[in-house]
């Protein structure tokens, strides 16, 4: 087993520095710099440069690990059981390009297809969330825990709306209607990494979203789990990284999952 504590110690400054560089580029993007990878799926040279910086530095820290990275168009269909860095260099690109201060760098390390280390850096608040398997979750050096609120009706929830695949839109809207009536409200931040980090530290009681990629969830999954929460796919299974579905929460988890499953049939 790799020395995860040492890898984390060396990687944290890399993630923070990358996020700070991204922050310095907020006012440097012109319309001609924006590209489209698909419907409503934006990218710029900032995403691409940030990913290249991360890959170079992380390769030096842990050369044995492979990469699953968003802007490299990684094919993760044949990922093995070894170590892989799972990188979203700029989660919340659309927010960033519209100068909305809700975006993050998300870096996870998986082993045997499960995350063992995760780091999420939100530069606007200078908040660095991180966790290593078995060592708890932290925010800027201080321990964090998921919410202990046990009642869904007293909970604030987060989600992400369909933005390019609308095939499940109807059942999603039905579920949203139910949750609007059974909670303190729903928030759509536009960056899954931030939703997961905020769930880990108790700002949200729970988060769910469909049609995600490994780089959206790898870091956040272990951070929530190490903060005392539970994370599964919509069927309640542990395979979250490659199924595209995630639900994570603290004390409301069982009620939250049960409500979701009443309206969402795979």
C-alpha positions in Angstrom: 0.0 0.0 0.0 1.3 3.4 -0.9 2.2 5.9 1.8 -1.1 7.9 1.5 -0.3 10.4 4.3 3.0 11.4 2.6 1.3 11.6 -0.9 -1.4 13.9 0.6 1.2 16.1 2.3 3.0 16.6 -0.9 -0.1 17.0 -3.0 -2.0 19.6 -1.0 0.2 22.5 -2.0 -0.1 21.5 -5.7 -3.9 21.5 -5.5 -3.9 24.9 -3.7 -1.4 26.5 -6.1 -3.4 25.3 -9.1 -6.6 26.8 -7.6 -4.9 30.1 -6.9 -3.6 30.2 -10.5 -7.2 29.5 -11.8 -8.4 32.4 -9.6 -5.8 34.7 -11.1 -7.3 34.0 -14.5 -10.9 35.0 -13.8 -10.8 38.2 -15.8 -8.5 36.9 -18.5 -11.1 34.9 -20.5 -12.5 36.3 -23.7 -15.4 34.9 -25.7 -13.1 33.5 -28.3 -11.3 31.4 -25.6 -14.5 29.4 -24.8 -15.0 26.0 -26.5 -17.8 23.5 -26.4 -17.2 19.8 -25.8 -20.9 19.2 -26.1 -24.2 20.8 -25.4 -23.8 23.2 -22.5 -20.4 21.6 -21.8 -17.9 24.5 -21.8 -14.1 24.5 -21.6 -11.3 27.0 -21.9 -7.5 27.1 -21.9 -7.7 27.6 -18.1 -9.2 24.1 -17.6 -6.6 22.6 -19.9 -3.6 24.4 -18.5 -4.7 23.6 -14.9 -5.0 19.9 -15.8 -1.6 19.8 -17.3 0.0 21.5 -14.3 -1.7 19.0 -12.0 -0.7 15.9 -14.0 2.9 17.0 -14.2 3.2 17.7 -10.5 1.3 14.6 -9.3 3.3 12.4 -11.7 6.4 13.5 -9.8 4.9 12.9 -6.4 3.5 9.4 -7.3 4.8 8.2 -10.6 3.2 4.7 -10.2 -0.3 6.1 -10.5 -2.2 6.5 -13.8 -4.6 9.3 -14.7 -8.4 9.7 -15.3 -8.7 13.3 -16.2 -11.6 15.3 -17.6 -9.8 17.5 -20.2 -7.7 14.5 -21.5 -10.9 12.8 -22.6 -9.8 9.8 -20.5 -11.3 6.5 -21.4 -12.1 4.9 -18.0 -14.0 1.9 -19.3 -10.9 -0.4 -18.8 -9.5 1.1 -15.6 -7.7 -1.6 -13.6 -7.3 -2.1 -9.8 -4.1 0.0 -9.5 -3.7 3.6 -8.4 -5.2 6.3 -10.6 -5.4 10.0 -10.0 -8.9 11.2 -10.9 -8.8 14.9 -11.8 -11.3 17.7 -12.5 -9.0 20.7 -12.9 -11.9 23.1 -12.8 -15.3 21.8 -11.6 -17.8 24.5 -12.2 -16.4 25.8 -15.5 -19.6 27.5 -16.5 -19.7 29.4 -13.2 -16.0 30.4 -13.7 -16.6 31.7 -17.2 -19.6 33.7 -16.0 -17.6 35.0 -13.1 -19.8 33.3 -10.5 -17.5 32.5 -7.5 -18.5 28.8 -7.2 -15.9 26.5 -8.6 -13.1 24.2 -7.4 -10.2 21.9 -8.1 -11.0 18.3 -7.4 -8.4 15.6 -7.2 -9.0 12.0 -6.0 -6.8 9.0 -5.8 -8.4 5.6 -6.4 -7.1 2.1 -5.7 -9.1 -1.0 -6.7 -11.6 1.4 -8.2 -12.4 3.0 -4.8 -11.2 6.4 -3.6 -8.5 6.3 -0.9 -7.5 10.0 -0.9 -9.4 13.2 -1.9 -8.7 16.9 -2.1 -11.1 19.7 -3.1 -9.9 23.3 -3.2 -12.3 26.2 -3.5 -10.2 29.3 -4.2 -12.8 32.0 -3.6 -13.0 31.1 0.1 -9.5 29.6 0.3 -11.0 26.4 1.6 -9.1 23.1 1.1 -11.1 20.0 2.0 -9.2 16.7 2.1 -9.3 13.2 3.4 -7.2 10.0 3.5 -8.9 6.6 4.0 -9.0 5.9 7.7 -7.7 9.3 8.9 -10.8 11.5 9.0 -11.7 14.5 6.9 -10.4 18.0 7.3 -10.9 21.6 6.1 -7.9 23.8 6.3 -6.4 21.6 8.9 -9.4 21.2 11.1 -11.6 18.1 11.4 -15.0 18.2 9.8 -18.1 16.1 10.2 -21.4 15.6 8.3 -24.6 17.0 9.7 -26.2 15.2 12.6 -29.6 16.5 11.6 -31.8 13.3 11.4 -34.9 14.7 9.9 -35.3 15.3 6.1 -37.9 18.1 6.6 -35.3 20.1 8.6 -32.5 19.6 6.0 -31.0 21.7 3.3 -30.2 19.7 0.2 -28.1 20.1 -2.9 -28.4 18.7 -6.4 -27.4 19.3 -10.0 -29.9 19.7 -12.8 -29.7 17.9 -16.2 -27.8 20.2 -18.5 -27.0 18.1 -21.6 -28.7 14.7 -21.1 -32.4 15.4 -20.6 -33.6 11.8 -21.0 -34.3 11.5 -17.2 -35.7 15.0 -16.8 -39.3 14.1 -16.0 -38.6 11.8 -13.1 -36.0 14.2 -11.9 -38.6 17.0 -11.7 -41.0 14.7 -9.9 -38.3 14.0 -7.3 -37.5 17.7 -7.0 -41.1 18.5 -6.3 -41.2 15.9 -3.5 -38.0 17.2 -1.9 -39.1 20.8 -2.2 -42.0 19.9 0.0 -40.0 17.7 2.4 -37.0 19.8 3.2 -35.7 23.3 4.0 -35.0 23.7 0.3 -32.8 22.7 -2.6 -29.6 24.4 -3.9 -28.0 24.0 -7.3 -24.4 25.3 -7.0 -23.2 24.2 -10.4 -20.1 22.3 -9.1 -20.6 18.8 -7.7 -17.2 18.9 -5.9 -18.4 21.8 -3.9 -21.8 20.1 -3.2 -19.9 17.1 -1.9 -17.4 19.2 0.2 -20.2 21.2 1.7 -22.1 18.0 2.6 -19.0 16.7 4.3 -18.7 19.7 6.6 -22.4 19.9 7.3 -23.5 22.9 5.4 -25.8 20.7 3.4 -27.5 17.7 5.0 -27.3 15.8 1.7 -26.6 15.8 -2.0 -27.6 13.8 -5.0 -27.0 14.0 -8.8 -27.1 11.7 -11.8 -25.1 11.5 -15.0 -21.8 12.4 -13.4 -18.2 11.3 -14.3 -15.5 9.8 -12.1 -13.7 13.2 -11.8 -16.8 14.8 -10.4 -17.1 12.5 -7.4 -13.9 10.6 -6.6 -12.5 13.2 -4.2 -15.9 14.1 -2.6 -16.9 10.5 -2.0 -14.1 9.8 0.4 -14.2 13.2 2.0 -17.9 12.6 3.0 -17.2 9.1 4.2 -14.2 10.1 6.3 -16.4 12.9 7.7 -18.8 10.2 9.0 -21.3 10.2 6.2 -22.6 7.6 3.7 -22.3 7.6 -0.1 -23.9 5.2 -2.5 -25.5 5.1 -6.0 -29.2 5.4 -6.3 -29.7 1.7 -5.8 -27.8 1.9 -2.5 -24.7 0.2 -3.9 -21.1 1.2 -3.3 -20.2 1.7 -7.0 -20.4 5.4 -7.3 -17.3 6.3 -9.3 -18.3 4.6 -12.5 -22.1 4.5 -12.4 -22.7 8.3 -12.8 -25.1 8.4 -9.8 -24.3 9.6 -6.3 -26.2 10.3 -3.1 -24.4 11.3 0.0 -25.6 12.5 3.4 -25.2 12.4 7.1 -27.9 11.4 9.6 -30.7 11.7 7.0 -29.2 9.3 4.6 -31.7 6.4 4.9 -34.8 8.7 4.7 -33.1 10.7 1.9 -32.3 7.5 -0.1 -35.8 6.1 0.5 -37.4 9.2 -0.8 -35.2 9.2 -3.9 -36.0 5.5 -4.7 -39.7 6.1 -4.5 -39.4 8.3 -7.6 -36.3 7.0 -9.4 -36.4 3.6 -10.9 -33.2 2.5 -12.7 
